[in-house]
Amino acid sequence: LEQLRRYRDLVLTTLQREEDELYPSVDEFLSDGRFTKELKYEHQGLRAGMLTLPSVLEGCLAGTATRRQIEKQELDFLHLFEHHIEREEKGLYPLLSLACLTQKSSGQGDQKVV
């Protein structure tokens, strides 16, 4: 479970870095904070799920986790994680590529996008 805790810390750090370093560039490019607001909302759910995951897994290993706890973890966290990664792959990353290309073609290639 120590590896899981390290993974949790890595995911939580990644979420915070996205919000602090990546999303402001996206907001500036889109001139609208709606997309990143939705992603940040998903981050809230991911944070909550990452914080409960170790105890649910400990319960599974010990045979004390209830079916409801497992289903809640699966629905509230795992499905949200899958959905969030898909949104990043299909929306955020292509958007960042477009922002970089737009910036280069406008002669602002030396400025940092992310």
SULHUPE-V809260 format. One record per helix or strand of 3 or more residues. SS is the DSSP state (H for helix, E for strand). FROM is the first residue (numbers start at 1). TO is the last residue. If there is no record, write none. Layout:
SS|FROM|TO  SS|FROM|TO
//
This chain:
H|2|30  H|34|62  H|67|105
//
